Amino acid sequence: MEKKRVLVTGIGGNVGQGILRNIRNCFPDIYLVGIDITSFTPGNHLCDAVFKVPYSFEEDYISTVSKIIINEKIQLVIPSTDYEVYYLSLNRNSLNATILASQAETSKIYLDKFLTYEFLSKNSIPFAKSWLVKDYDFSENEIIAKPREGRGSKGIIINPENPLELPSDYMIQPLHKGIEITTAIYVNKDAKLHGLFTMERSLTNGTTTESKVVFKYDKELTKIAQKMINLGGLFGSFNIQSIVTPLNEIIPFEINCRISGTNSIRHNLGFQDVKYGVQEYLFNEIPDSPNPIEGIATRILMDVIYPNQNNFDKLNTDNSKFLLY
C-alpha cells in the first residue's frame, strides 16, 4: 500500500517542528514533506523531503506549493504559520490537496488583532479593549502597544512614552496583569467543539518555556470558544491567549487561528489536536476523544548534529545521518 503523504509548512519554527514530531509519533508510516523559507532548518531531520519556498505573501508562493503538492503526491497540507493558514485557505480550491485550516475570511480577521477586537466585541465575546494609535484616549494608567499583525512578543512596547507617535500599524491595549494562560481548541469537521486544553505559561522571546495544565478555567473558556465557533469559519485547531486577573476575570487578548506552539507538550498530556486533524482530514476517521491530564512541562535546547558533513544544502531530509544531543 502506498504511503500517505503530508506536507507541513514552516518547519523552521517550533510550531512546525512540533507538528512533525507528533505525526512521527502517531503515524510513523506517513511520508512527511516539509517546506520553509530557508532550505536548511532544525526541522529537516524530521522530514522525508524538504523544499524551500517563498514567503506566503509573495506572488510565487501558491504556485511553488502547488508544484510540490503535485510532484510529491501530497494529500494533506498542515500550515503552521498564521499567514500560510490564510493564503493556503484562500487558494484551497486551486490546490490538489486538503488544507487543514479555518476558512480564509475567518483567518484573515484573526491575523489582525484590532480586527479581532472589533469582530469579537461586535458579537459580545470577551476581548481586551483595543485602540488604534490615532484613537487612544489616555484612559489607562498602564498600556501595552503591539503591532496589529505579527506573532509572539515581537515589537511589543510596555508603557510607551508617546503613544500617539507610535507607527500607524500599531495598536494599544490596557496592560492587564495576572496569570497568562494559553488555550488550545479543536473544532471537528462538523464545526463542533471537540475539546479544549489550557495551560498557565511563562514565555521567553514569545515562546512558551514553562507550562502547567489547569482545568479551573475550562467552564468559562468553553463558553467563549463555543461563541466563537458559532460565528462560523473555524475548523481544526485555534488558540486563545488570555490573562486571568487577580479578580479571576479571564481576558482574551490574542487569537491564533492555527495549531499553536505548545502542540508537542499537550500531545503528551492528553490533548492531541495534530492527531485529531490527521485522523479527520487524511484518514476520514472520527478523531480520538481528548483525555487531558495534569502535568508540567519545560523546554530545553538540543542539538541536531550531522557528522562528516560540510555542505548545508545536502542536509535536506532524515536520510542524512544525524544525532540528537
Buried (B, 14 or more C-beta within 10 A) or exposed (E): EEEBBBBBBBBBBBBBBBBBBBBBBBBEEBBBBBBBBEBBBBBBBBBBBBBBBBEBEEEEBBEBBBEBBEEBBBBBBBBBBBBBBBBBBBBBEEBEBBBBBBBBEBBBBBBBBBBBBBBBBEEEBBBBBBBBBEEBEEEBEEBBBBBBBBBEEEBEBEEBEEBEEBEEBBBBBBBBEBBBBBBBBBBBBEEEBBBBBBBBBEBEEEBBEBBBBBEEBBEBBBEBBBBBBEBEBBBBBBBBBBBBEEEEEBBBBBBBBBBBBBBBBBBEBBBBBBBBBBBBBBEEEEBBEBEBEEBEBEBEEEEBEBEEEEEEEEBBBBEEEBEEE
